[in-house]
Amino acid sequence: MRTALALTVMIAATGLAACGQTIEQRAATGAVAGAVVAGPVGAAVGGAAGTAVGQAAKDD
C-alpha cells in the first residue's frame, strides 16, 4: 500500500517536471518535486524526467 501511494505521488509530481522554459529549469523543477516525494532517489528520477521532457520539447 505504501509503495503504491509513493508511486502515485511520484507520477503526479512528474508533471511538475514540465515546468520551466529551458531544459535546465525543467530538470530543476523535476528534481525538487522528486526530492519532496522520495528524497535523493526521487530527486534523481525527477531530474531525469525533467531533462527528458525538456529534450522532447526542444525545437530543432
WONOR-V383302 format. One record per residue. N is the residue number from 1. PSI is psi as a letter, one per 40 degrees, with the letter a starting at -180 (* if undefined). OMEGA is omega as a letter, one per 20 degrees, with the letter a starting at -180 (999 if undefined). D_LAST is the distance of its C-alpha to the last C-alpha in Angstrom with 2 decimals. Layout:
# WONOR-V383302
n=N psi=PSI omega=OMEGA d_last=D_LAST
n=N psi=PSI omega=OMEGA d_last=D_LAST
This chain:
# WONOR-V383302
n=1 psi=d omega=a d_last=42.72
n=2 psi=d omega=r d_last=41.38
n=3 psi=d omega=r d_last=38.56
n=4 psi=d omega=r d_last=37.61
n=5 psi=d omega=r d_last=37.62
n=6 psi=d omega=r d_last=35.47
n=7 psi=d omega=r d_last=32.95
n=8 psi=d omega=r d_last=32.92
n=9 psi=d omega=r d_last=32.44
n=10 psi=d omega=r d_last=29.65
n=11 psi=d omega=r d_last=27.76
n=12 psi=d omega=a d_last=28.33
n=13 psi=d omega=r d_last=27.22
n=14 psi=d omega=r d_last=23.93
n=15 psi=d omega=r d_last=23.02
n=16 psi=e omega=r d_last=23.18
n=17 psi=e omega=a d_last=20.35
n=18 psi=e omega=r d_last=18.01
n=19 psi=h omega=r d_last=19.67
n=20 psi=i omega=a d_last=17.91
n=21 psi=d omega=a d_last=15.11
n=22 psi=i omega=r d_last=13.60
n=23 psi=d omega=a d_last=13.41
n=24 psi=d omega=r d_last=16.76
n=25 psi=d omega=r d_last=18.36
n=26 psi=d omega=r d_last=17.52
n=27 psi=d omega=a d_last=18.89
n=28 psi=d omega=r d_last=21.90
n=29 psi=d omega=r d_last=22.78
n=30 psi=d omega=r d_last=22.56
n=31 psi=d omega=r d_last=24.79
n=32 psi=d omega=r d_last=27.26
n=33 psi=d omega=r d_last=27.56
n=34 psi=d omega=r d_last=28.07
n=35 psi=d omega=r d_last=30.63
n=36 psi=d omega=a d_last=32.57
n=37 psi=d omega=a d_last=32.83
n=38 psi=e omega=r d_last=33.36
n=39 psi=a omega=a d_last=33.76
n=40 psi=d omega=r d_last=32.12
n=41 psi=d omega=r d_last=30.99
n=42 psi=d omega=r d_last=29.45
n=43 psi=d omega=r d_last=27.65
n=44 psi=d omega=r d_last=26.09
n=45 psi=d omega=r d_last=25.13
n=46 psi=d omega=r d_last=23.83
n=47 psi=d omega=r d_last=21.75
n=48 psi=d omega=r d_last=20.23
n=49 psi=d omega=r d_last=19.59
n=50 psi=d omega=r d_last=17.99
n=51 psi=d omega=r d_last=15.65
n=52 psi=d omega=r d_last=14.81
n=53 psi=d omega=r d_last=14.28
n=54 psi=d omega=r d_last=12.07
n=55 psi=d omega=a d_last=9.83
n=56 psi=d omega=a d_last=9.98
n=57 psi=e omega=a d_last=9.30
n=58 psi=h omega=r d_last=6.33
n=59 psi=h omega=a d_last=3.79
n=60 psi=* omega=999 d_last=0.00
